Structure formats: structure tokens, C-alpha cells
Amino acid sequence: MAEGKWIEGLTANMSVATAAQRVLSARLSVVDHYLPLACDKPYDDVEHVHQLRVATRRANAALRVFAATIPPKLYKEAKQTLRALRRAAGEARDWDVFLLALPTISAFRAPRTKPALDFLIGYACGQRAAAQERLTTAATEVGPRWAELARELPERVRAATDHGSPPPATLGELATQQLAERMRTFTADVEAHPKTPPELHALRIAAKRLRYAIEIFADCFPPLLRDTIYPAVETVQELLGGIQDAVVALERLRQVRGMLQAILPAQWHRVRPGFDALSAALRARLPAGKKAFNSWRKDWLTTIRDLKLAVAAALTTA
């Protein structure tokens, strides 16, 4: 099944309610597809859990975009249900990423680091199994209601209500309103030149929100949005994801190191070379990742500047 990145059949002159029905149906169906796979066959393909996590994010983004067309009580319940599934899938996915990365790290090629590699694989497998139990529990608790919500939400969509100013009537009007705001917010965050891991992680979250909005609104704008802006946002999300993965792995190593030293101090000397080597390798990724981000940042600001100039020129000659 396709992951549902792009949604066919959307047009700028389509009513917001019609677009909401189409988008929500598409986004929620992907969650429905991957939820049983992630629970029943998580180890057949690690993409099952990964795609469930992404699907819940895209579904949540669709809820935010069309919030004004959804009854408030239903909207709140759907958000809470998606959050429970996303968090459970996210924990399992994080351990999948950690496990898959371990054998590829050059620091573990030396014989003296093998005890640490063996230990970390065993430890991570245990954590991954526990995360799977939590994902299965979450699905058992909210899954039946989620199936009902997935069917009910598109059917309960209504025209946006007027709260003092006329709401957007078409998808194109909504796209102009929402995407302009997301672009301004994201670009302002980029201009602020984030440097610390928490700042970079916050920018990554903003990039995800912009990316998922573009996926909904792309057909309302010229090809530049899909062909140029979207790949740039996707690229920085991946760059910042690499930095965040290293930060998270370093924190896990710190916690496990403290646990081992406290519980099995006599065994610590066997695994310490591998822990030290892995920590050094992960720390080395941070400046490289930040350098790549700074290069991307320069290109992005140039692209936005040129885009603003092109728009201004078009308005002048119109």
C-alpha cells in the first residue's frame, strides 16, 4: 500500500468540506492499514512500525488543517487517540533505529569493542520487545474506537463556522492562509539560526508540520512548491533527524553506562572500550550534522529571498 504522501484529486476551487472529507479519508485509511501490521507483524518488516508512526503524524496534520470543519468533541478524541498510537509506535521505532545502526558503526569493528556491541544488541532487543508490548497494549485500548473514528470523521465533516470573519470557502483560500503562516514561521525559525540540540529539534518539528501541510496543499500552487520547496524541507528534516538520533543515542549510552557501573562494576571494564568508542563516534556526528545544516540554511534563505523578489516583480508588472 502507498504511504499516502500525495493525495490525488484535490483542486484549489474545491470546497473546504469536500477537501477535508477526501484528505481525512486518505490519511486515516493509512493508519488503519499499518496498525495491525505494526502490532501483529512488527519484525517481518521494520517499515510496518515506521509507517504507522508517520501515518499518525500525517493524520494529525490533516486534523490540524481541517480543525474548523470537525466537531470539537470528535476532534479532541481523534487527537488524543492518534497521540497514544504515535507515542507507542515512536518508542518502538526509536529502538529499531538504534538496533539497525549498531552493526554499521565503524567503532565496533575492533575486537576490543565486541563485548560492548554484544551487550548493547541484547539490551536494545529487550527494550524493543518491551516497547512492542506497550504498542500492542495501546492498540488494544484505543484500536476499536480508532476504527470507529476513522469511519466517522469524514462523515461528520461540516462547513467551517464563522467566528467573526468569513472562513475560507475553498481549499485554495485555506491553503493560502495556512501555508503562508507555516512558511513564515518556519523561515523565521531558520533565520534565528538554531544551534543547540533542543533548538534544532524544535526546527525539525516545524519542518515536519510544514512538509505535511505542503503534501495537502501542493496542487493549489505552481509546481515550484512541490518540486523545489518540498524537497528542501524534506532534506532538512532528514539532516536534523540524524543529529537528533545521535543526541538520543548518546543519552541512552549515558544512562546505560551509569546503570552498569552501579549494578555490575566488575564487568564494566569489558564493555568500556566499546562504550567509549561509540560515544566518540556519535559525538563526531554532531559537528558534521550542524555543518550540513548550516549549508542547507544558506541555500534556504537564498531560495526564499529569490522567491520574494520574483513575487514582487510579478506584482509590479501585473
C-alpha positions, 0 to 999 in steps of 0.5 A: 500500500502507498504511504499516502504522501500525495493525495490525488484529486484535490483542486484549489476551487474545491470546497473546504468540506469536500477537501477535508472529507477526501484528505481525512479519508486518505490519511486515516485509511493509512493508519488503519492499514499499518496498525495491525501490521505494526502490532501483529507483524512488527519484525517481518518488516521494520517499515510496518512500525515506521509507517504507522508512526508517520501515518499518525503524524500525517493524520494529525496534520490533516486534523490540524488543517481541517480543525474548523470543519470537525466537531470539537468533541470528535476532534479532541478524541481523534487527537488524543487517540492518534497521540497514544498510537504515535507515542507507542509506535515512536518508542518502538521505532526509536529502538529499531533505529538504534538496533539497525545502526549498531552493526554499521558503526565503524567503532565496533569493528575492533575486537576490543569493542565486541563485548560492548556491541554484544551487550548493547544488541541484547539490551536494545532487543529487550527494550524493543520487545518491551516497547512492542508490548506497550504498542500492542497494549495501546492498540488494544485500548484505543484500536476499536474506537480508532476504527470507529473514528476513522469511519466517522470523521469524514462523515461528520465533516461540516462547513467551517463556522464563522467566528467573526470573519468569513472562513475560507470557502475553498481549499485554495483560500485555506491553503493560502492562509495556512501555508503562508503562516507555516512558511513564515514561521518556519523561515523565521525559525531558520533565520534565528539560526538554531544551534543547540540540540533542543533548538534544532529539534524544535526546527525539525518539528516545524519542518515536519508540520510544514512538509505535511501541510505542503503534501495537502496543499501542493496542487493549489500552487505552481509546481515550484512548491512541490518540486523545489520547496518540498524537497528542501524541507524534506532534506532538512528534516532528514539532516536534523533527524540524524543529529537528533538520533545521535543526541538520543543515542548518546543519552541512552549510552549515558544512562546505560553506562551509569546503570552498569557501573552501579549494578555490575562494576566488575564487568564494566571494564569489558564493555568500556572500550566499546562504550567509549568508542561509540560515544566518540563516534556519535559525538563526531556526528554532531559537528558534521550534522550542524555543518550540513545544516548550516549549508542547507540554511544558506541555500534556504534563505537564498531560495526564499529571498529569490522567491520574494523578489520574483513575487514582487516583480510579478506584482509590479508588472501585473 
